[in-house]
Amino acid sequence: QVQLVESGGGLVQPGGSMKLACAASGNIASVTVMGWYRQVPGQQRELVAILTRSGTTDYGDFVQGRFAISRDNAKNTIYLQMNNLKPEDTAVYYCNHKAVVSGIVDYWGQGTQVTVSS
């Protein structure tokens, strides 16, 4: 099992920056892919960023160079640095880890609210 806890969300003004963190615990060695997704109520959950153990990254098209995903292995934590935030970035952001144990298993954090508003 892997447990994920997000932090760092809150209120930020348009054009501002925010850094989210996701701390993992449990069977961390089984994790192969880490990422961030976001969801607005009533809409589909969408990919924000993914990061593999080897360091490969990918981003949703809407990111347009504004976000960066990274990790600190010593802290078992991944981050999402968000810059030049827009009101349409407002959503609940979820941490996701994919692990290979008996098969492929998805783990999700509880989510953290990000609100971009004046």
N, C-alpha and C positions, 0 to 999 in steps of 0.2 A: 504494500500500500504506500501511496505517496500523498502527503497532505500539503496543500498550497494555501498561503495566506498573502493576499495583496494588501498593499498600503501605499500611501502617497497621494490618493485622490483628494478632490475637494473643488473649491471654486477658484477660477483663474480668469483674468481678463483676456479678451481677444488680443492676439499678438504676443501673449505671454508664454511662459514655459512651465512645464511640470514634469517631474520624474516619478514614475511608478516603480514599485519594487514588489517582487514575489519571492517569498522565502519558502523553500521546500524542505520537507523532512520525511523520514521513512526510508523506503527502499529506493533511494536516489540513484544508486548505481545502475538501475534498470532503465533510467530515462535516456531516450535517444533524441527526442525533439522537444524543444520548448517554444512557447509562443504566447502571444497576446491576441485576444479577440475582443470585440466590443459589440454592444447591442443597445438599440433604442427600443423602448417598449412598443410592442406591436409590429416590429420590424425584424428582419432576419439578422442573426448573428453573423458578423463578418470578420474576416482575418485582418489583423493589423500588422503583425510581424511574426516571423518564425526564426528560430536559431537552432542549428544542429550542434551536436557535440564536437564536430569537426570545425565549426565556426562559420558554416554557410548560413547566409541570411536571405530572407525574402520579405517583401512588404506589400501590403495592399496598394492598389493603384492610387487611391486617394491620398496616400501619405506624401507623395511628391517631394521626397527628400527631407521632409520636416522631422521625421522620427528616427530613432536609432535604438535597436535592441542590443543588449550586452549581458554578460554574466560575470559573476564573481564566484568561482568554484569553491574558494575557501569558506565563503559564507552560504553556499548552496542557494544563491539568490540570482534571479535575473531581473533586469531593469528595462524600462521603456522610457527613454528620454524623448519628450515631446516639445517641440519648439514651434513658434508662430502658430499658436492654436487658434482655431476658428470656432464660431458658435456651432457649426455642424459637427464638430468633434465631440460634442456633448453626448455622453453615453455611459453605460456601465461597462467597465473594462474588466475582462476576465483573464486570468492566467491559466494556461493550459500546458500540461506535460504529457507526452506520449511515452509509454514504457513498454518494454518487451519483457514479459515474464513467461507465463504459459502461452500467451499470445500477445497481441497488441492491446494495450489498455489506455484509455484516456482519463486523465485526472484534471479536475477543474477547481479553481479557487472560488470563493464566495462572491467575488466581484467587488470593485470599488468605483464609486460614482465620480465621474469627471464632469464638471459643469463649466462651460466657457461662456461667460456673460459679463456685460458691463454693470 
